Amino acid sequence: MGKTLRSGFTTGACAAAAARAACTAILMQQRIKRIDVTFPDGSLVAFDTSIEQLTADHATAAVIKDAGDDPDVTNGARITADVTICANHQSSGKIEVTGGVGVGVVTKPGLAVAVGSPAINPVPMQMIRTNVGEALQACGCEPCLVSVRINVPNGVELAEKTLNARLGIIGGISILGTTGIVRPLSAEAWTATITSSLDVAQAAGIDEIVLSTGRTSERCVQRLLNPPEEALVMMGDYLHFSLKEVRKYRFHKIHMATMWAKLLKGAMGHGQTHVRHGVLDTQQVRDFFLKHGVEDTIVEMTVGTNTAREILDMLLIKKKHHVIGLVCDVAARGYERISAIETVIHLVDGHGKLICSRGSR
């Protein structure tokens, strides 16, 4: 039996924990080591915290993000909250939440957060406000102004490993999460980024988007088409999700940047092209070729091949470019049926060179 993967917590949940701990530390004048946090579903989750500064009206608390067994770039990140309580302020009863060091700022329209605001998504923002409000209530605090600043000290470096810059989130990471929980190896983070990329593309007035399975194929199509940055959507292995999602938008054409193995899977009807969802069976490829009228002599050439790459190499060596084109055509037509948008396939080799471009129309 396989190991059960451990869930973890979002950056939003960690920010809420740090904010509640800092607020409680001020009110109780104690260095809080563990705090219960209210999640969006009403459940309580305990977090270990560290109070790094404490005065009569100010505290800084830190929480180390634990993403469980999810390969999250922010796993282990230190998330802090600087909290200041101002009694008898004219804005009493208000909780102000801002982004500090390492928290990105939104610079492009189309996201859930307004341009110019810190990249703290709506659910984490509400979690922070809810938990600070509960801390004030639990301590019987008189009406006051509470200022909360969320920081991720190494957020700038972490953001370089994400697609934030492309989405127009500059200067750090995003504070994310819809439930507070990170499910290991879940699709949520990927699909949320795809949707955000499409939102930004539409807000920028893009007509033709580039869906890509990886950076090598994307770079090739960038050189070929020179599209605006907002047109680039990294879909990874989430083929069918992306094609269905674009139906919600007003794009007129899809450029699909891909490599051979993922193209073959897509043409054969696989909606998710990652290897963990199934290794490409070369016998199935031969059956696919026969179904679409590829000559028996060419199909026989593929006998003994073990990978999609071997099949492509054989087709290139034997100059059977019409078979490669056929796969592109089948994929393009299939993708258009799902998306209802004209689709052009740009097939790229492992060295980043274009093999061919074929459209659905």
N, C-alpha and C positions, 0 to 999 in steps of 0.2 A: 504493500500500500504506500502511496505517496505521502509525503509530509504535508500536514495541514498548514497552510500559510497564515501568518499572523497579520491581523489588520493593524493599522496605525492611525495617526491623527493628522488632520489638515493644518496648513499654516494658519488658517482662520481660527481653528480651535485653540491652537497654541497662543495666538495673539490674544484671544479672549481670556485664556487662563492667566497670561502674564498681566493683563490689565486688571483682572479681578484681584489677583494676588497683591499687586501694587496698591490698589485702592484700599483693600482690607488692611494691609500693613500700616498705611497712614492712619486709618480710623482706629486701629487697635494699638498702634505704636509697638508692633511686634514684627519680627522677621519671619514671615510665613514660609513654611517649608513644603506645605501641601495644601492644595485648594480644590474644592469641588466646583465644577463648571457645568452650567446648564446648557445642554445641546438643543438644537432646533426641534427635536422630537420630544423635549421635556425631560429627557433622562439626565442623570448626574454622572459625571466622569471625573475622577480625581487625577490631578496633575502634580508632579513634583515641581517646585519652583525655588528660585533663589532670589532673595532680596539683596540687590547690590548697593542701593542707596536708600536712606530713610531719614527724613526730617519731619518736622511737625506737619508740613503740608505737601510734601513731595516724596515720591518713592520710585525707584526703578526695579522692576522685577524681570527675571529671565526664565524662559522655558526652552529646553532642548527638544527639538522636534523629533519624534519617533514615528517614522512612516511604516513601521512593521516590516514585513518582508517585501514591500513594494520597492522597486528600483527607482526611487524618487530622488531627483537631484538636490532637493532640500532636506533630505534625511540627515539628521544630526545638526541642522542649522540652529543657531542660537537666535531666538526671537525675544525681543525685549519690549516692555511698555514703560514709558515715562509718564507718570500720573501726577498731576497737581490738583489739589482741591482748594478752591477759593470760596471761603464762607462770606455771607452777606454781600454777594456780588449782584449787580443789576440783572445779570443773566442767570440768576439762581434757578436750579432745576434743569439746566442744560448740560448735556454731555457732548463735548466736542472731541471728535476723533480725527487725527491727522496722520500722515505718513512721514517718517523721518529717514534716517540713514538706511540705505539698502532697500527701501520700498519704492517701486517705480511710480512714475507719473504718467497718466494717460495723455497722449498727444494727438491721437487720431479718433474721429467719430466712429460709431458703430458698435462700441463695446457697452457693457452693462453699466459702466461708470463714465461720468461726463468728462469731456476734455478738460485738462487742467487739474483734475482731482487725483488724489493718491489711488493707486491700483489696489484698493481694498474692495472686494466684490460685495454685493448687497447682503448676502447671508452672513459672511464674517463680520461686516459692519454691524448688523443687527445683533449678532452674538456678543460683540464687544459691549454695545450699549446695554443689552439685557443684563449681562453679568455685572457690569459696573453698577447699574441701577439696583440690582439685587444686593450687592455688597453694601451700598448706602442704606438700603432699607433694613438689612439685617442688623446694622449697627445703630439704627435709630438716628441717622444723621439729619441735621437740619438742612433745608434747601440750600444748595450751593452750586457753583459752577465747577465742573470736573473737566479737566483737559487731559486727553490721552494721546500720546504719540507712540506709534508702533515703529520699531526699528528692526532691521535684519543686518547686523554689522558686516557680514560678507555677502550681502544681497547683490551687489554689483557684479561680483565674480560669478555667483550662481546664475545670474540672469543671462550671462554669456552662453550658458548651456541650454537655454530655452529659446523659444520663438518670440519672446517678448518684444524685442526691437522691431521685428517685422510687423507686429500688431500695433506698434506705436506706443509701447510701454517702455519708457526710458528711465534709466537711473537705478534699476533694481528689479526685484521680483514682484510678483503679484501675491496678495494675501487672498487665498482661494478656499473653496469648499462649499458644498451645499448641504451636507449632513454632519460635517465635523469628522467623519470617518474616512480613512483611506483604505479601500479594498485592494489587497495585493494583486498586481497584474490585471487590474480591471481596465475596461475600455474608457472609463469616465474621463480621465485626464486627456486622452488623445481626442476623443470625440468632442469634448468641450473646446479644445483648441481649434479643431477643424471648423466648428460652428462660429467661433469668434473670428477666425480668419475670413470666413464668408461674410460675416456681418461687416467687417472692416472693408472688404472689397466692394460690397454694395454701397456702403456709405460714401466710398470714394468715387462712385460713379463708374466702376469697372464693367465693361461689357463682356470681355473674354477672360476667363480665369485659367490658371495653370494648376491642375492637380498633379502632384508628383508623389512617387513611391519612395523617393530618397533624394539626398542632396546631389549625387552624381548626375542622375537624370535631370534634375531640376536645373543644375548649372548649364547643362548642354542646351536646354530649351531657352534658358535666359539669354545665352549667346545668340541663339537662332532668332528669337522674337523680340528681345529687348523689352519685355513688358514692364509696366509700373510695378514697384515692389508690392503694392497692395493686391496685385493680381495673383501672387504666389500663395498657394495653399498646400502645405505639406500634409498629405493624407496618410502617409505610411502604408499600412496594410489594410486600412479600413475602406475598402473599395466600395462595397454596396452602400455602406452608411453614407459615404461622401456623395455618391451618385443620387441617392434618394434625398439627401439634405439639400442639394442644389435646386431641387424642384420648388423650394420655398422662396427662391430669389428670382431676380430679373435678368440673369445672365443670358447672353445669346449664343455663346460658344464655350466649349470646354477643350482645353489642350491637355492631353494626358501624357505626362512624362514618365516613362517606365522602362524597366529592363525585361529581358526575355522571359525569365521564369515566372515573374509576376504577371506578365502579359498573357502567357499561356494559361495560367490559372484563371485569370479573368475571362479569357475567351471560352474556357471550358465551364464557366459558370460558378467558380468559387467566389464567394462574396468577401472572404477574409483570406488574405494571401500570405499570412505569416506561416512559417514552417511548422509551428506548433499546432496549427490547425490541419496539418496533413502534408506529408511529403508528396511531391509530384511524382506520380507513378508513370513511368515511361510507356507501359503498355496502354494506359489510358490515353496517353498522347497519341499513340499509333491508332487507337480506335477513333479518336477525335479527327485525325488526319483522314482516315478512310471515310468517315461520315461526311466530310466536307470535300470529297472528291480528289484527294491527293493521290497521285499515281502509285500503284502497288510497288513499283520499283524503288520509289523514294521511301515509302513506308518500310520496305525491307532493309534499306540502308540504316535505319534507326535501330534495328535489332542488335542487341549487345551494348547499346548505350545505357548509361545508368543515371544520367542527370539531364536536366533541360539544357544546361550549358553545352554538353556534348552534342546534343541534337542541333543546337544553333551552329556550333562550329562545323558540324558535318554539312549543314545546309549552305553555309557560307563557302566552305571549301569546294563543294560541288556546284556552287553558283546557282542554287535553287531558290533564287530570290522571290520567285512567285509564291512559294510556300510561306515564306516569312510575311509577304504582303497579304496572303490569305488570312493568316492568324490575326494580323492587324485589322483587316476588314471585319472579320467576325467579331472581334472584341469591340471595335468602334460601333458597329450596329447594335450589339448587345448593350453597351453602355448607354447608347442613345435611347434605347427602349426603357431603361430604368430612369434616366434623368430627364427625358423629353427635351434634351438640348443637343444640338449638333456637336459631335465629338471628333476631335482629330487625335490620332495616336502618334506619339513621337517615340520611337523605339531607340534606345540608347545602349551602347555596349559597355562593358566593364571598365573601359578606359575613358568613358565620358564622350565618346564620338557617336554622332547620329548614324543609325543604320537606315532608317526610313521614316517617312511621315505619311500616314494614310488617314483619310477622313471617312465619316459615316455617310456623307452625301457626295 
